[in-house]
């Protein structure tokens, strides 16, 4: 089975490594044939808020440093075996657009993310979470997968997109350059007069 991060919508950057579960050196847990359908669904992860923040921030800052230096060796080495099937050169190809756009992710160090998918353990044993960093002028959306390696969660997949942080109203047809827009305000009610003494 191949894990692919697919773009959906404008402004999405496909930044995840494409790997196969068969390429991993550590086997993923497989459900037994006697497992019930309920066991086939994702389960909430037993991880505290600080642990979640460290995983998100360390992964995105490692990606930011790799993009700024053009050196993806450390990002690759921080990954799980399934992520490490990508060479540093392959990761540089995957992240070329983001690097070319000079996207600065350093704000993730100080802005708290909002989670749209709380950390959960998928049936294949991977830790999965998604959310966004509300920032100006662009909102950074992320989806992350981590694999358990020697008692630690290590990055398995990264998907990142950049969008607007707030809705933007379409331009008014009256608000064209060189043309004044007149407001249709109601006149203010008269102030009560104070009798002279």
N, CA and C atoms as an extended XYZ file, in Angstrom:
591
Properties=species:S:1:pos:R:3:atomname:S:1:resname:S:1:resid:I:1 pbc="F F F"
N         0.850       -1.180        0.000 N   UNK     1
C         0.000        0.000        0.000 CA  UNK     1
C         0.892        1.238        0.000 C   UNK     1
N         0.574        2.225       -0.807 N   UNK     2
C         1.377        3.433       -0.906 CA  UNK     2
C         0.672        4.583       -0.216 C   UNK     2
N         1.408        5.304        0.606 N   UNK     3
C         0.884        6.486        1.281 CA  UNK     3
C         1.161        7.677        0.389 C   UNK     3
N         0.146        8.356       -0.055 N   UNK     4
C         0.325        9.524       -0.903 CA  UNK     4
C        -0.431       10.691       -0.294 C   UNK     4
N         0.215       11.839       -0.300 N   UNK     5
C        -0.404       13.060        0.171 CA  UNK     5
C        -0.816       13.807       -1.072 C   UNK     5
N        -2.089       14.028       -1.215 N   UNK     6
C        -2.627       14.568       -2.448 CA  UNK     6
C        -3.083       15.996       -2.224 C   UNK     6
N        -2.867       16.838       -3.229 N   UNK     7
C        -3.297       18.228       -3.111 CA  UNK     7
C        -4.799       18.317       -3.298 C   UNK     7
N        -5.395       19.259       -2.604 N   UNK     8
C        -6.822       19.511       -2.738 CA  UNK     8
C        -7.039       20.991       -2.532 C   UNK     8
N        -7.248       21.713       -3.580 N   UNK     9
C        -7.508       23.142       -3.454 CA  UNK     9
C        -6.317       23.980       -3.864 C   UNK     9
N        -6.552       25.266       -3.992 N   UNK    10
C        -5.510       26.186       -4.411 CA  UNK    10
C        -4.527       26.428       -3.287 C   UNK    10
N        -3.301       26.624       -3.649 N   UNK    11
C        -2.281       26.992       -2.683 CA  UNK    11
C        -1.723       25.838       -1.880 C   UNK    11
N        -2.125       24.610       -2.175 N   UNK    12
C        -1.621       23.481       -1.407 CA  UNK    12
C        -0.287       23.047       -1.968 C   UNK    12
N         0.658       22.873       -1.092 N   UNK    13
C         1.968       22.375       -1.479 CA  UNK    13
C         2.036       20.922       -1.052 C   UNK    13
N         2.421       20.032       -1.961 N   UNK    14
C         2.568       18.636       -1.585 CA  UNK    14
C         3.978       18.478       -1.069 C   UNK    14
N         4.095       18.266        0.223 N   UNK    15
C         5.403       18.259        0.840 CA  UNK    15
C         5.690       16.987        1.586 C   UNK    15
N         4.890       15.979        1.386 N   UNK    16
C         5.111       14.757        2.129 CA  UNK    16
C         5.940       13.766        1.354 C   UNK    16
N         6.620       12.943        2.081 N   UNK    17
C         7.384       11.884        1.449 CA  UNK    17
C         6.430       10.785        1.020 C   UNK    17
N         6.647       10.233       -0.151 N   UNK    18
C         5.837        9.127       -0.621 CA  UNK    18
C         6.586        7.850       -0.280 C   UNK    18
N         5.996        7.031        0.550 N   UNK    19
C         6.648        5.805        0.990 CA  UNK    19
C         5.671        4.652        0.899 C   UNK    19
N         6.174        3.476        1.004 N   UNK    20
C         5.301        2.314        1.082 CA  UNK    20
C         5.550        1.627        2.403 C   UNK    20
N         4.510        1.022        2.947 N   UNK    21
C         4.660        0.332        4.218 CA  UNK    21
C         5.612       -0.849        4.061 C   UNK    21
N         5.640       -1.461        2.888 N   UNK    22
C         6.508       -2.617        2.670 CA  UNK    22
C         7.977       -2.230        2.704 C   UNK    22
N         8.303       -0.961        2.461 N   UNK    23
C         9.686       -0.524        2.442 CA  UNK    23
C        10.237       -0.270        3.839 C   UNK    23
N         9.404       -0.251        4.844 N   UNK    24
C         9.870        0.040        6.196 CA  UNK    24
C        10.635       -1.150        6.745 C   UNK    24
N        11.704       -0.859        7.506 N   UNK    25
C        12.475       -1.945        8.102 CA  UNK    25
C        11.793       -2.497        9.344 C   UNK    25
N        11.018       -1.682       10.033 N   UNK    26
C        10.294       -2.178       11.202 CA  UNK    26
C         8.869       -2.505       10.780 C   UNK    26
N         8.386       -3.682       11.099 N   UNK    27
C         7.043       -4.067       10.670 CA  UNK    27
C         5.970       -3.245       11.380 C   UNK    27
N         4.911       -2.970       10.668 N   UNK    28
C         3.773       -2.281       11.250 CA  UNK    28
C         2.826       -3.323       11.826 C   UNK    28
N         2.166       -2.989       12.921 N   UNK    29
C         1.218       -3.940       13.493 CA  UNK    29
C         0.086       -4.216       12.515 C   UNK    29
N        -0.274       -5.479       12.384 N   UNK    30
C        -1.391       -5.857       11.526 CA  UNK    30
C        -2.481       -6.442       12.399 C   UNK    30
N        -3.731       -6.044       12.164 N   UNK    31
C        -4.810       -6.597       12.972 CA  UNK    31
C        -4.983       -8.088       12.689 C   UNK    31
N        -5.326       -8.823       13.720 N   UNK    32
C        -5.557      -10.256       13.532 CA  UNK    32
C        -6.901      -10.459       12.840 C   UNK    32
N        -7.080      -11.597       12.149 N   UNK    33
C        -8.342      -11.838       11.456 CA  UNK    33
C        -9.534      -11.850       12.400 C   UNK    33
N        -9.315      -12.156       13.688 N   UNK    34
C       -10.431      -12.196       14.633 CA  UNK    34
C       -10.784      -10.820       15.193 C   UNK    34
N       -10.077       -9.765       14.755 N   UNK    35
C       -10.370       -8.413       15.258 CA  UNK    35
C       -11.764       -7.992       14.839 C   UNK    35
N       -12.425       -7.277       15.742 N   UNK    36
C       -13.753       -6.778       15.403 CA  UNK    36
C       -13.626       -5.530       14.555 C   UNK    36
N       -14.706       -5.105       13.937 N   UNK    37
C       -14.709       -3.898       13.098 CA  UNK    37
C       -14.356       -2.667       13.920 C   UNK    37
N       -14.711       -2.674       15.212 N   UNK    38
C       -14.409       -1.527       16.069 CA  UNK    38
C       -12.904       -1.347       16.234 C   UNK    38
N       -12.143       -2.440       16.191 N   UNK    39
C       -10.700       -2.351       16.348 CA  UNK    39
C       -10.024       -1.861       15.074 C   UNK    39
N       -10.720       -1.781       13.983 N   UNK    40
C       -10.157       -1.338       12.715 CA  UNK    40
C       -10.151        0.179       12.590 C   UNK    40
N       -10.738        0.880       13.541 N   UNK    41
C       -10.813        2.336       13.492 CA  UNK    41
C        -9.687        2.957       14.303 C   UNK    41
N        -9.391        4.198       13.995 N   UNK    42
C        -8.372        4.935       14.744 CA  UNK    42
C        -8.824        5.101       16.193 C   UNK    42
N        -7.828        5.152       17.086 N   UNK    43
C        -8.097        5.328       18.513 CA  UNK    43
C        -7.401        6.586       18.988 C   UNK    43
N        -7.993        7.296       19.949 N   UNK    44
C        -7.312        8.484       20.482 CA  UNK    44
C        -5.937        8.115       21.028 C   UNK    44
N        -4.955        8.971       20.755 N   UNK    45
C        -3.596        8.720       21.229 CA  UNK    45
C        -3.464        9.163       22.682 C   UNK    45
N        -2.725        8.409       23.449 N   UNK    46
C        -2.470        8.743       24.848 CA  UNK    46
C        -1.197        9.592       24.896 C   UNK    46
N        -1.340       10.874       24.555 N   UNK    47
C        -0.204       11.788       24.511 CA  UNK    47
C        -0.681       13.140       25.029 C   UNK    47
N         0.130       13.774       25.872 N   UNK    48
C        -0.303       15.040       26.460 CA  UNK    48
C        -0.047       16.212       25.495 C   UNK    48
N        -0.586       17.360       25.850 N   UNK    49
C        -0.501       18.557       25.012 CA  UNK    49
C         0.946       18.945       24.735 C   UNK    49
N         1.802       18.902       25.753 N   UNK    50
C         3.203       19.276       25.561 CA  UNK    50
C         3.894       18.344       24.571 C   UNK    50
N         3.611       17.067       24.658 N   UNK    51
C         4.182       16.106       23.717 CA  UNK    51
C         3.740       16.379       22.297 C   UNK    51
N         2.458       16.719       22.125 N   UNK    52
C         1.932       17.050       20.797 CA  UNK    52
C         2.617       18.294       20.249 C   UNK    52
N         2.751       19.329       21.090 N   UNK    53
C         3.397       20.575       20.649 CA  UNK    53
C         4.844       20.321       20.234 C   UNK    53
N         5.553       19.497       21.000 N   UNK    54
C         6.954       19.212       20.661 CA  UNK    54
C         7.063       18.482       19.324 C   UNK    54
N         6.191       17.510       19.087 N   UNK    55
C         6.225       16.775       17.819 CA  UNK    55
C         5.947       17.694       16.633 C   UNK    55
N         4.909       18.503       16.755 N   UNK    56
C         4.533       19.398       15.654 CA  UNK    56
C         5.636       20.412       15.396 C   UNK    56
N         6.049       21.107       16.445 N   UNK    57
C         7.039       22.175       16.273 CA  UNK    57
C         8.378       21.644       15.791 C   UNK    57
N         8.866       20.563       16.392 N   UNK    58
C        10.181       20.056       15.997 CA  UNK    58
C        10.179       19.594       14.545 C   UNK    58
N         9.088       18.989       14.095 N   UNK    59
C         9.014       18.529       12.711 CA  UNK    59
C         8.984       19.699       11.739 C   UNK    59
N         8.117       20.678       12.002 N   UNK    60
C         7.997       21.802       11.071 CA  UNK    60
C         9.218       22.711       11.107 C   UNK    60
N         9.867       22.844       12.266 N   UNK    61
C        11.099       23.648       12.317 CA  UNK    61
C        12.251       22.933       11.620 C   UNK    61
N        12.306       21.599       11.721 N   UNK    62
C        13.327       20.848       10.981 CA  UNK    62
C        13.120       21.027        9.480 C   UNK    62
N        11.861       21.015        9.049 N   UNK    63
C        11.559       21.255        7.636 CA  UNK    63
C        11.938       22.678        7.240 C   UNK    63
N        11.651       23.642        8.099 N   UNK    64
C        11.998       25.038        7.826 CA  UNK    64
C        13.513       25.196        7.674 C   UNK    64
N        14.278       24.588        8.578 N   UNK    65
C        15.742       24.681        8.503 CA  UNK    65
C        16.262       24.017        7.237 C   UNK    65
N        15.684       22.869        6.882 N   UNK    66
C        16.099       22.177        5.664 CA  UNK    66
C        15.817       23.041        4.435 C   UNK    66
N        14.649       23.679        4.411 N   UNK    67
C        14.314       24.545        3.274 CA  UNK    67
C        15.241       25.753        3.194 C   UNK    67
N        15.598       26.309        4.336 N   UNK    68
C        16.451       27.507        4.334 CA  UNK    68
C        17.898       27.193        3.963 C   UNK    68
N        18.371       25.999        4.327 N   UNK    69
C        19.761       25.651        4.040 CA  UNK    69
C        19.908       24.842        2.756 C   UNK    69
N        18.814       24.227        2.303 N   UNK    70
C        18.895       23.336        1.147 CA  UNK    70
C        19.483       21.983        1.504 C   UNK    70
N        19.681       21.725        2.796 N   UNK    71
C        20.268       20.473        3.263 CA  UNK    71
C        19.181       19.675        3.995 C   UNK    71
N        18.760       18.562        3.404 N   UNK    72
C        17.655       17.767        3.954 CA  UNK    72
C        18.155       16.526        4.696 C   UNK    72
N        19.451       16.447        4.956 N   UNK    73
C        20.026       15.276        5.619 CA  UNK    73
C        19.489       15.116        7.032 C   UNK    73
N        19.460       16.186        7.821 N   UNK    74
C        18.990       16.089        9.211 CA  UNK    74
C        17.499       15.750        9.241 C   UNK    74
N        16.702       16.387        8.390 N   UNK    75
C        15.273       16.066        8.334 CA  UNK    75
C        15.089       14.589        8.018 C   UNK    75
N        15.832       14.087        7.061 N   UNK    76
C        15.750       12.671        6.693 CA  UNK    76
C        16.152       11.792        7.877 C   UNK    76
N        17.254       12.144        8.545 N   UNK    77
C        17.752       11.328        9.650 CA  UNK    77
C        16.831       11.341       10.866 C   UNK    77
N        16.031       12.386       11.019 N   UNK    78
C        15.063       12.449       12.119 CA  UNK    78
C        13.841       11.576       11.854 C   UNK    78
N        13.666       11.149       10.626 N   UNK    79
C        12.478       10.394       10.239 CA  UNK    79
C        12.544        8.930       10.612 C   UNK    79
N        11.383        8.295       10.512 N   UNK    80
C        11.267        6.854       10.715 CA  UNK    80
C        11.881        6.142        9.509 C   UNK    80
N        12.170        4.858        9.625 N   UNK    81
C        12.736        4.127        8.488 CA  UNK    81
C        11.908        4.273        7.203 C   UNK    81
N        10.593        4.331        7.323 N   UNK    82
C         9.753        4.505        6.144 CA  UNK    82
C         9.926        5.857        5.480 C   UNK    82
N        10.330        6.859        6.244 N   UNK    83
C        10.604        8.192        5.704 CA  UNK    83
C        12.015        8.235        5.125 C   UNK    83
N        12.917        7.480        5.712 N   UNK    84
C        14.310        7.487        5.293 CA  UNK    84
C        14.561        6.779        3.969 C   UNK    84
N        13.545        6.123        3.405 N   UNK    85
C        13.730        5.543        2.069 CA  UNK    85
C        13.964        6.656        1.047 C   UNK    85
N        13.584        7.871        1.396 N   UNK    86
C        13.859        9.031        0.547 CA  UNK    86
C        15.276        9.513        0.832 C   UNK    86
N        16.031        9.762       -0.213 N   UNK    87
C        17.358       10.347       -0.034 CA  UNK    87
C        17.192       11.832        0.252 C   UNK    87
N        18.267       12.462        0.732 N   UNK    88
C        18.232       13.909        0.954 CA  UNK    88
C        17.954       14.625       -0.363 C   UNK    88
N        18.493       14.118       -1.464 N   UNK    89
C        18.249       14.723       -2.782 CA  UNK    89
C        16.784       14.608       -3.172 C   UNK    89
N        16.169       13.470       -2.875 N   UNK    90
C        14.738       13.281       -3.194 CA  UNK    90
C        13.889       14.237       -2.354 C   UNK    90
N        14.220       14.412       -1.076 N   UNK    91
C        13.487       15.356       -0.237 CA  UNK    91
C        13.645       16.777       -0.768 C   UNK    91
N        14.833       17.112       -1.257 N   UNK    92
C        15.047       18.438       -1.844 CA  UNK    92
C        14.138       18.638       -3.057 C   UNK    92
N        13.927       17.586       -3.851 N   UNK    93
C        13.004       17.672       -4.988 CA  UNK    93
C        11.567       17.864       -4.508 C   UNK    93
N        11.181       17.101       -3.495 N   UNK    94
C         9.802       17.159       -2.986 CA  UNK    94
C         9.485       18.552       -2.456 C   UNK    94
N        10.448       19.175       -1.772 N   UNK    95
C        10.220       20.463       -1.140 CA  UNK    95
C        10.723       21.643       -1.978 C   UNK    95
N        11.033       21.424       -3.246 N   UNK    96
C        11.612       22.473       -4.100 CA  UNK    96
C        10.696       23.693       -4.233 C   UNK    96
N         9.404       23.481       -4.420 N   UNK    97
C         8.492       24.621       -4.593 CA  UNK    97
C         8.446       25.479       -3.337 C   UNK    97
N         8.323       24.826       -2.186 N   UNK    98
C         8.276       25.566       -0.925 CA  UNK    98
C         9.581       26.327       -0.703 C   UNK    98
N        10.705       25.685       -0.991 N   UNK    99
C        12.004       26.334       -0.840 CA  UNK    99
C        12.106       27.521       -1.796 C   UNK    99
N        11.647       27.333       -3.028 N   UNK   100
C        11.661       28.410       -4.015 CA  UNK   100
C        10.775       29.576       -3.622 C   UNK   100
N         9.666       29.280       -2.959 N   UNK   101
C         8.742       30.337       -2.505 CA  UNK   101
C         9.256       31.046       -1.263 C   UNK   101
N        10.352       30.548       -0.673 N   UNK   102
C        10.959       31.124        0.530 CA  UNK   102
C         9.951       31.250        1.672 C   UNK   102
N         9.128       30.214        1.820 N   UNK   103
C         8.146       30.190        2.888 CA  UNK   103
C         8.860       30.106        4.229 C   UNK   103
N         8.575       31.040        5.110 N   UNK   104
C         9.195       31.088        6.431 CA  UNK   104
C         8.257       30.436        7.440 C   UNK   104
N         8.683       29.321        7.994 N   UNK   105
C         7.872       28.599        8.982 CA  UNK   105
C         8.319       28.868       10.411 C   UNK   105
N         9.232       29.809       10.617 N   UNK   106
C         9.765       30.032       11.963 CA  UNK   106
C         8.696       30.465       12.962 C   UNK   106
N         7.589       31.021       12.499 N   UNK   107
C         6.502       31.427       13.390 CA  UNK   107
C         5.882       30.278       14.155 C   UNK   107
N         6.067       29.036       13.678 N   UNK   108
C         5.486       27.900       14.398 CA  UNK   108
C         6.135       27.721       15.763 C   UNK   108
N         7.277       28.361       15.982 N   UNK   109
C         7.949       28.259       17.283 CA  UNK   109
C         7.209       29.021       18.369 C   UNK   109
N         6.428       30.040       17.997 N   UNK   110
C         5.784       30.883       19.006 CA  UNK   110
C         4.260       30.898       18.926 C   UNK   110
N         3.708       30.472       17.810 N   UNK   111
C         2.248       30.453       17.658 CA  UNK   111
C         1.738       29.067       18.010 C   UNK   111
N         0.669       28.994       18.789 N   UNK   112
C         0.087       27.700       19.125 CA  UNK   112
C        -0.775       27.198       17.981 C   UNK   112
N        -0.609       25.939       17.600 N   UNK   113
C        -1.449       25.396       16.533 CA  UNK   113
C        -2.852       25.089       17.037 C   UNK   113
N        -3.780       25.106       16.122 N   UNK   114
C        -5.153       24.675       16.387 CA  UNK   114
C        -5.315       23.322       15.709 C   UNK   114
N        -5.699       22.303       16.469 N   UNK   115
C        -5.820       20.965       15.890 CA  UNK   115
C        -7.213       20.736       15.322 C   UNK   115
N        -7.259       20.300       14.071 N   UNK   116
C        -8.527       19.939       13.446 CA  UNK   116
C        -8.736       18.426       13.500 C   UNK   116
N        -7.654       17.680       13.683 N   UNK   117
C        -7.708       16.237       13.904 CA  UNK   117
C        -6.835       15.955       15.118 C   UNK   117
N        -7.488       15.620       16.227 N   UNK   118
C        -6.744       15.332       17.452 CA  UNK   118
C        -5.863       14.110       17.238 C   UNK   118
N        -4.730       14.035       17.935 N   UNK   119
C        -3.823       12.904       17.744 CA  UNK   119
C        -4.545       11.574       17.931 C   UNK   119
N        -4.367       10.707       16.950 N   UNK   120
C        -5.003        9.403       17.010 CA  UNK   120
C        -4.055        8.345       16.456 C   UNK   120
N        -4.228        7.133       16.925 N   UNK   121
C        -3.441        6.007       16.449 CA  UNK   121
C        -4.268        5.306       15.376 C   UNK   121
N        -3.713        5.270       14.181 N   UNK   122
C        -4.386        4.619       13.058 CA  UNK   122
C        -4.274        3.102       13.204 C   UNK   122
N        -5.123        2.336       12.502 N   UNK   123
C        -5.045        0.872       12.601 CA  UNK   123
C        -3.663        0.302       12.262 C   UNK   123
N        -2.869        1.013       11.459 N   UNK   124
C        -1.526        0.535       11.111 CA  UNK   124
C        -0.479        0.919       12.148 C   UNK   124
N        -0.895        1.577       13.260 N   UNK   125
C         0.011        1.922       14.337 CA  UNK   125
C         0.634        3.299       14.237 C   UNK   125
N         0.333        4.051       13.174 N   UNK   126
C         0.903        5.388       13.006 CA  UNK   126
C         0.118        6.422       13.802 C   UNK   126
N         0.831        7.385       14.377 N   UNK   127
C         0.217        8.527       15.058 CA  UNK   127
C        -0.113        9.567       13.992 C   UNK   127
N        -1.348       10.029       13.962 N   UNK   128
C        -1.849       10.915       12.915 CA  UNK   128
C        -2.480       12.143       13.566 C   UNK   128
N        -2.142       13.331       13.074 N   UNK   129
C        -2.754       14.569       13.571 CA  UNK   129
C        -2.744       15.606       12.462 C   UNK   129
N        -3.620       16.589       12.566 N   UNK   130
C        -3.687       17.659       11.570 CA  UNK   130
C        -4.190       18.921       12.245 C   UNK   130
N        -3.877       20.056       11.638 N   UNK   131
C        -4.323       21.329       12.179 CA  UNK   131
C        -3.749       22.479       11.382 C   UNK   131
N        -3.696       23.641       12.038 N   UNK   132
C        -3.191       24.827       11.358 CA  UNK   132
C        -2.613       25.800       12.366 C   UNK   132
N        -1.740       26.659       11.873 N   UNK   133
C        -1.197       27.764       12.649 CA  UNK   133
C        -1.861       29.028       12.129 C   UNK   133
N        -2.739       29.653       12.916 N   UNK   134
C        -3.402       30.870       12.450 CA  UNK   134
C        -2.407       32.025       12.483 C   UNK   134
N        -2.026       32.520       11.341 N   UNK   135
C        -1.052       33.600       11.296 CA  UNK   135
C        -1.375       34.551       10.162 C   UNK   135
N        -0.703       35.674       10.169 N   UNK   136
C        -0.910       36.686        9.146 CA  UNK   136
C         0.405       36.828        8.401 C   UNK   136
N         0.431       36.909        7.090 N   UNK   137
C        -0.714       36.968        6.195 CA  UNK   137
C        -1.221       35.603        5.756 C   UNK   137
N        -0.474       34.534        6.038 N   UNK   138
C        -0.896       33.220        5.560 CA  UNK   138
C        -1.056       32.247        6.716 C   UNK   138
N        -2.012       31.369        6.572 N   UNK   139
C        -2.257       30.324        7.560 CA  UNK   139
C        -1.518       29.070        7.107 C   UNK   139
N        -0.779       28.444        8.006 N   UNK   140
C        -0.036       27.234        7.685 CA  UNK   140
C        -0.857       26.036        8.149 C   UNK   140
N        -1.289       25.212        7.198 N   UNK   141
C        -2.056       24.004        7.490 CA  UNK   141
C        -1.105       22.819        7.428 C   UNK   141
N        -1.267       21.861        8.331 N   UNK   142
C        -0.372       20.715        8.345 CA  UNK   142
C        -1.132       19.437        8.612 C   UNK   142
N        -0.550       18.338        8.158 N   UNK   143
C        -1.012       17.003        8.489 CA  UNK   143
C         0.257       16.173        8.665 C   UNK   143
N         0.361       15.476        9.787 N   UNK   144
C         1.583       14.768       10.129 CA  UNK   144
C         1.295       13.322       10.508 C   UNK   144
N         2.219       12.452       10.142 N   UNK   145
C         2.195       11.052       10.547 CA  UNK   145
C         3.520       10.734       11.228 C   UNK   145
N         3.454        9.978       12.314 N   UNK   146
C         4.645        9.559       13.048 CA  UNK   146
C         4.583        8.055       13.261 C   UNK   146
N         5.743        7.413       13.165 N   UNK   147
C         5.836        5.976       13.402 CA  UNK   147
C         6.619        5.741       14.695 C   UNK   147
N         6.247        4.713       15.466 N   UNK   148
C         6.997        4.409       16.684 CA  UNK   148
C         8.315        3.716       16.327 C   UNK   148
N         9.428        4.291       16.799 N   UNK   149
C        10.755        3.718       16.556 CA  UNK   149
C        11.533        3.777       17.864 C   UNK   149
N        11.887        2.627       18.407 N   UNK   150
C        12.654        2.543       19.653 CA  UNK   150
C        12.060        3.404       20.771 C   UNK   150
N        10.761        3.343       20.938 N   UNK   151
C        10.096        4.064       22.020 CA  UNK   151
C         9.900        5.551       21.784 C   UNK   151
N        10.146        6.034       20.561 N   UNK   152
C         9.940        7.445       20.235 CA  UNK   152
C         9.095        7.552       18.967 C   UNK   152
N         8.356        8.657       18.869 N   UNK   153
C         7.609        8.951       17.646 CA  UNK   153
C         8.546        9.668       16.683 C   UNK   153
N         8.695        9.114       15.487 N   UNK   154
C         9.547        9.738       14.472 CA  UNK   154
C         8.721        9.993       13.221 C   UNK   154
N         9.024       11.105       12.560 N   UNK   155
C         8.217       11.549       11.429 CA  UNK   155
C         8.194       10.490       10.329 C   UNK   155
N         6.988       10.256        9.812 N   UNK   156
C         6.769        9.295        8.737 CA  UNK   156
C         6.239       10.006        7.497 C   UNK   156
N         5.456       11.058        7.695 N   UNK   157
C         4.896       11.795        6.564 CA  UNK   157
C         4.539       13.209        6.957 C   UNK   157
N         4.733       14.141        6.017 N   UNK   158
C         4.451       15.553        6.241 CA  UNK   158
C         3.663       16.077        5.049 C   UNK   158
N         2.574       16.747        5.322 N   UNK   159
C         1.828       17.451        4.282 CA  UNK   159
C         1.574       18.860        4.794 C   UNK   159
N         1.870       19.842        3.967 N   UNK   160
C         1.786       21.233        4.389 CA  UNK   160
C         1.128       22.045        3.295 C   UNK   160
N         0.261       22.955        3.685 N   UNK   161
C        -0.330       23.878        2.722 CA  UNK   161
C        -0.403       25.259        3.353 C   UNK   161
N        -0.457       26.240        2.509 N   UNK   162
C        -0.527       27.618        2.971 CA  UNK   162
C        -1.798       28.221        2.409 C   UNK   162
N        -2.571       28.858        3.281 N   UNK   163
C        -3.814       29.486        2.862 CA  UNK   163
C        -3.972       30.814        3.551 C   UNK   163
N        -5.062       31.462        3.266 N   UNK   164
C        -5.328       32.751        3.888 CA  UNK   164
C        -5.783       32.532        5.312 C   UNK   164
N        -5.394       33.454        6.194 N   UNK   165
C        -5.741       33.308        7.599 CA  UNK   165
C        -7.149       33.778        7.915 C   UNK   165
N        -7.738       34.548        7.047 N   UNK   166
C        -9.094       35.041        7.280 CA  UNK   166
C        -9.798       35.167        5.937 C   UNK   166
N       -11.127       35.106        5.939 N   UNK   167
C       -11.844       35.267        4.681 CA  UNK   167
C       -11.608       36.661        4.101 C   UNK   167
N       -11.519       36.721        2.809 N   UNK   168
C       -11.305       37.994        2.133 CA  UNK   168
C       -12.531       38.283        1.269 C   UNK   168
N       -13.115       39.460        1.465 N   UNK   169
C       -14.298       39.846        0.699 CA  UNK   169
C       -13.891       40.180       -0.729 C   UNK   169
N       -14.743       39.869       -1.694 N   UNK   170
C       -14.427       40.238       -3.067 CA  UNK   170
C       -14.446       41.758       -3.212 C   UNK   170
N       -13.714       42.246       -4.191 N   UNK   171
C       -13.662       43.689       -4.427 CA  UNK   171
C       -15.040       44.196       -4.830 C   UNK   171
N       -15.410       45.316       -4.266 N   UNK   172
C       -16.693       45.934       -4.594 CA  UNK   172
C       -16.607       46.523       -6.002 C   UNK   172
N       -17.660       46.386       -6.818 N   UNK   173
C       -17.595       46.948       -8.160 CA  UNK   173
C       -17.440       48.471       -8.146 C   UNK   173
N       -17.897       49.124       -7.071 N   UNK   174
C       -17.764       50.575       -7.004 CA  UNK   174
C       -16.367       51.004       -6.622 C   UNK   174
N       -15.617       50.122       -5.967 N   UNK   175
C       -14.291       50.484       -5.473 CA  UNK   175
C       -13.238       50.199       -6.537 C   UNK   175
N       -13.250       50.991       -7.584 N   UNK   176
C       -12.245       50.859       -8.628 CA  UNK   176
C       -11.242       51.976       -8.470 C   UNK   176
N        -9.992       51.735       -8.875 N   UNK   177
C        -8.977       52.768       -8.727 CA  UNK   177
C        -9.388       54.066       -9.414 C   UNK   177
N        -9.120       55.168       -8.743 N   UNK   178
C        -9.428       56.477       -9.308 CA  UNK   178
C       -10.870       56.903       -9.142 C   UNK   178
N       -11.675       56.121       -8.485 N   UNK   179
C       -13.082       56.468       -8.308 CA  UNK   179
C       -13.395       56.519       -6.827 C   UNK   179
N       -13.983       57.592       -6.382 N   UNK   180
C       -14.331       57.750       -4.970 CA  UNK   180
C       -15.586       56.963       -4.663 C   UNK   180
N       -15.626       56.395       -3.467 N   UNK   181
C       -16.809       55.674       -3.017 CA  UNK   181
C       -17.515       56.553       -2.009 C   UNK   181
N       -18.794       56.813       -2.246 N   UNK   182
C       -19.575       57.670       -1.367 CA  UNK   182
C       -20.354       56.789       -0.411 C   UNK   182
N       -20.260       57.115        0.861 N   UNK   183
C       -20.961       56.357        1.881 CA  UNK   183
C       -22.400       56.838        1.975 C   UNK   183
N       -23.298       55.910        2.194 N   UNK   184
C       -24.714       56.246        2.345 CA  UNK   184
C       -25.080       56.240        3.826 C   UNK   184
N       -24.458       57.119        4.616 N   UNK   185
C       -24.714       57.168        6.057 CA  UNK   185
C       -25.941       58.005        6.336 C   UNK   185
N       -26.629       57.618        7.375 N   UNK   186
C       -27.756       58.402        7.852 CA  UNK   186
C       -27.212       59.586        8.630 C   UNK   186
N       -27.841       60.770        8.533 N   UNK   187
C       -27.356       61.902        9.317 CA  UNK   187
C       -27.505       61.617       10.805 C   UNK   187
N       -26.543       62.108       11.581 N   UNK   188
C       -26.580       61.907       13.030 CA  UNK   188
C       -27.751       62.678       13.613 C   UNK   188
N       -28.416       62.108       14.623 N   UNK   189
C       -29.529       62.831       15.233 CA  UNK   189
C       -29.004       64.088       15.928 C   UNK   189
N       -29.821       65.172       15.955 N   UNK   190
C       -29.357       66.408       16.589 CA  UNK   190
C       -29.149       66.196       18.086 C   UNK   190
N       -28.136       66.910       18.620 N   UNK   191
C       -27.851       66.806       20.045 CA  UNK   191
C       -28.871       67.660       20.790 C   UNK   191
N       -29.288       67.176       21.949 N   UNK   192
C       -30.247       68.010       22.713 CA  UNK   192
C       -29.563       69.314       23.152 C   UNK   192
N       -30.316       70.388       23.028 N   UNK   193
C       -29.751       71.685       23.423 CA  UNK   193
C       -29.814       71.828       24.933 C   UNK   193
N       -28.812       72.524       25.457 N   UNK   194
C       -28.741       72.756       26.904 CA  UNK   194
C       -29.248       74.176       27.131 C   UNK   194
N       -30.233       74.346       28.010 N   UNK   195
C       -30.749       75.698       28.245 CA  UNK   195
C       -29.682       76.590       28.849 C   UNK   195
N       -29.631       77.811       28.381 N   UNK   196
C       -28.654       78.780       28.897 CA  UNK   196
C       -29.044       79.216       30.289 C   UNK   196
N       -28.073       79.483       31.130 N   UNK   197
C       -28.335       79.917       32.502 CA  UNK   197
C       -28.171       81.379       32.632 C   UNK   197
